[in-house]
Amino acid sequence: MANTKLQPILFATGNSNKTKEARAILGGEFVLRDLSDIGFEGELKEEEDTLEGNAISKAKQALQLIEFETCFAEDTGLEVVALDGAPGVFSARYAGKEGNSEANIKKLLANLKVETDRSARFRTVIAYVSGSEVFTFEGIVEGTIGEQPEGREGFGYDPVFIPRGYDQTFAQLPISVKNKISHRARAFDKFSRWLRAE
């Protein structure tokens, strides 16, 4: 593989929050570009039934758009025990195709209203595609779902997810703390260590 430390790496996402978080986790060692940097304003299809499948599909779709030789994508799901792993792969679209975070959280809390077990986990899968080769990296953080949204940081389900070992939600914790312990941080840590070793 070419020296990725000197070449831009394309992150197949149009979500500026995810890009910002990834850049903070990876640091200045890697030059990270996303879909907005290449002028793509559409949406990549997420039609697979697993996080791994969606991540791989999005990376491959993005490679067809640009001249990069490699690309990576990620897919993240919130898996709630009392809901048999839901919303899972449908986390971003839990309350509808528009992907409204407030509506997703409202539906989640409503579905958990009578449940006593509020344990859950966030799971991120990163897929790195280089030619015909595909490599995946997984990050998981265990926790619980709070009774109501708390905090203003982060995005998605962060206001209701309390990571194990803490008494605040991801949205209440400092970004510097979240970026050390989150599911995405753990997946990116594995990914970046692999890149450095290549």
C-alpha positions as CSV (number, residue, x, y, z in Angstrom):
1,M,0.0,0.0,0.0
2,A,1.1,3.5,-0.7
3,N,2.0,5.7,2.3
4,T,-1.4,6.8,3.5
5,K,0.2,9.3,5.9
6,L,1.0,11.5,2.9
7,Q,-2.1,10.8,0.8
8,P,-5.7,12.0,1.4
9,I,-8.0,9.3,2.7
10,L,-11.6,9.6,1.5
11,F,-14.3,9.1,4.2
12,A,-17.5,8.2,2.5
13,T,-19.8,10.4,4.5
14,G,-21.6,13.6,4.0
15,N,-22.2,13.9,7.8
16,S,-20.1,16.8,8.9
17,N,-20.4,15.7,12.6
18,K,-18.9,12.3,11.8
19,T,-16.1,13.9,9.8
20,K,-15.3,16.3,12.6
21,E,-15.3,13.5,15.1
22,A,-13.1,11.3,12.9
23,R,-10.6,14.1,12.4
24,A,-10.4,14.7,16.1
25,I,-9.8,11.0,16.8
26,L,-7.3,10.4,14.0
27,G,-5.4,13.6,14.7
28,G,-3.2,15.4,12.2
29,E,-1.3,12.4,11.1
30,F,-3.8,11.6,8.3
31,V,-5.3,13.9,5.7
32,L,-9.1,13.1,5.8
33,R,-11.5,14.2,3.1
34,D,-15.2,13.5,2.9
35,L,-17.9,13.6,0.2
36,S,-18.5,17.4,0.6
37,D,-14.8,17.9,-0.2
38,I,-15.3,16.3,-3.6
39,G,-18.5,18.2,-4.3
40,F,-20.9,15.3,-3.8
41,E,-24.1,16.4,-2.2
42,G,-26.3,13.3,-2.7
43,E,-26.7,10.4,-0.4
44,L,-25.1,7.0,-0.6
45,K,-27.5,4.1,-0.4
46,E,-27.9,2.1,2.8
47,E,-29.8,-1.0,1.7
48,E,-27.9,-3.8,3.4
49,D,-29.3,-5.5,6.5
50,T,-26.1,-5.3,8.6
51,L,-23.8,-2.5,9.7
52,E,-20.9,-4.3,8.0
53,G,-22.8,-4.6,4.7
54,N,-23.8,-0.9,4.7
55,A,-20.2,0.2,5.5
56,I,-18.7,-1.9,2.7
57,S,-21.5,-0.8,0.2
58,K,-21.0,2.9,1.0
59,A,-17.2,2.7,0.5
60,K,-17.6,1.0,-2.8
61,Q,-20.2,3.5,-4.0
62,A,-17.9,6.4,-3.1
63,L,-15.0,4.9,-5.0
64,Q,-17.1,5.0,-8.2
65,L,-17.5,8.8,-7.7
66,I,-13.9,9.8,-7.5
67,E,-10.3,9.0,-8.6
68,F,-9.1,7.9,-5.1
69,E,-7.7,4.4,-5.0
70,T,-9.0,3.7,-1.5
71,C,-11.9,4.8,0.6
72,F,-13.5,4.0,3.9
73,A,-17.0,4.2,5.3
74,E,-18.6,3.5,8.6
75,D,-22.0,2.5,9.8
76,T,-23.2,2.8,13.4
77,G,-26.1,1.3,15.2
78,L,-27.6,1.6,18.6
79,E,-28.6,-1.9,19.8
80,V,-31.0,-2.0,22.7
81,V,-31.4,-5.2,24.6
82,A,-35.1,-4.8,25.5
83,L,-35.9,-4.1,21.9
84,D,-34.2,-7.2,20.6
85,G,-31.3,-5.2,19.2
86,A,-33.4,-2.4,17.6
87,P,-33.0,0.1,16.2
88,G,-29.7,-1.4,15.0
89,V,-29.0,-1.0,11.3
90,F,-32.0,1.3,11.1
91,S,-30.8,3.7,13.8
92,A,-30.6,6.7,11.6
93,R,-34.0,6.1,10.1
94,Y,-35.8,4.7,13.2
95,A,-38.6,7.3,13.1
96,G,-38.6,7.8,9.3
97,K,-36.5,8.1,6.2
98,E,-35.7,11.8,6.9
99,G,-33.3,10.7,9.7
100,N,-34.5,13.2,12.3
101,S,-32.5,12.7,15.6
102,E,-35.2,14.2,17.9
103,A,-37.9,12.0,16.4
104,N,-35.7,8.9,16.6
105,I,-35.0,9.6,20.3
106,K,-38.7,10.3,21.0
107,K,-39.7,7.0,19.5
108,L,-36.9,5.1,21.3
109,L,-38.0,6.5,24.7
110,A,-41.6,5.7,24.0
111,N,-40.7,2.1,23.1
112,L,-38.8,1.8,26.4
113,K,-41.4,3.4,28.6
114,V,-42.5,0.2,30.2
115,E,-39.1,-1.6,30.1
116,T,-37.0,-2.0,33.2
117,D,-33.9,-3.2,31.3
118,R,-32.5,-0.2,29.6
119,S,-29.1,-1.6,28.7
120,A,-27.8,-0.9,25.2
121,R,-24.6,-0.6,23.2
122,F,-23.4,1.5,20.3
123,R,-21.6,-0.5,17.6
124,T,-19.5,1.0,14.8
125,V,-18.1,-0.9,11.8
126,I,-15.5,0.8,9.5
127,A,-15.0,-0.8,6.1
128,Y,-11.8,0.1,4.2
129,V,-11.8,-0.7,0.5
130,S,-8.7,-0.8,-1.6
131,G,-9.1,-2.3,-5.0
132,S,-10.7,-5.7,-4.5
133,E,-9.7,-5.9,-0.9
134,V,-12.0,-5.1,2.0
135,F,-10.9,-4.7,5.6
136,T,-13.3,-4.1,8.6
137,F,-12.8,-2.7,12.1
138,E,-15.4,-2.8,14.9
139,G,-15.8,-0.7,18.0
140,I,-18.4,-1.2,20.7
141,V,-19.3,0.7,23.9
142,E,-21.8,-0.7,26.4
143,G,-24.2,1.5,28.4
144,T,-27.8,2.3,29.2
145,I,-30.5,4.5,27.8
146,G,-31.5,7.5,30.1
147,E,-35.0,8.4,31.0
148,Q,-34.8,11.7,29.0
149,P,-32.4,13.6,26.8
150,E,-29.6,15.4,28.6
151,G,-26.8,17.5,27.2
152,R,-26.0,19.6,24.1
153,E,-22.8,18.0,22.7
154,G,-22.5,15.2,20.2
155,F,-25.3,14.1,17.8
156,G,-27.8,11.3,17.1
157,Y,-28.7,9.3,20.2
158,D,-25.9,10.9,22.3
159,P,-28.4,12.8,24.6
160,V,-29.9,9.5,25.9
161,F,-26.9,7.1,25.9
162,I,-25.0,6.8,29.2
163,P,-21.7,4.9,28.7
164,R,-20.8,2.2,31.3
165,G,-18.8,3.7,34.1
166,Y,-20.2,7.2,33.7
167,D,-23.3,9.0,35.1
168,Q,-23.6,11.4,32.2
169,T,-24.8,11.0,28.6
170,F,-22.4,11.3,25.6
171,A,-24.0,14.7,25.0
172,Q,-23.1,15.8,28.5
173,L,-19.5,14.5,28.5
174,P,-16.7,16.7,27.1
175,I,-16.0,15.8,23.5
176,S,-12.4,15.0,24.5
177,V,-13.8,12.3,26.8
178,K,-16.2,10.9,24.3
179,N,-13.6,10.7,21.6
180,K,-11.5,8.5,23.9
181,I,-14.2,6.0,24.9
182,S,-16.9,5.9,22.2
183,H,-17.7,3.1,19.8
184,R,-16.5,5.2,16.9
185,A,-13.2,6.1,18.8
186,R,-12.5,2.4,19.4
187,A,-13.2,1.5,15.7
188,F,-11.0,4.4,14.5
189,D,-8.3,3.4,16.9
190,K,-8.1,-0.1,15.4
191,F,-8.3,1.4,11.9
192,S,-5.6,4.0,12.4
193,R,-3.2,1.5,14.1
194,W,-3.7,-0.8,11.1
195,L,-3.0,2.1,8.7
196,R,0.2,3.0,10.5
197,A,1.4,-0.6,10.3
198,E,0.8,-0.8,6.6
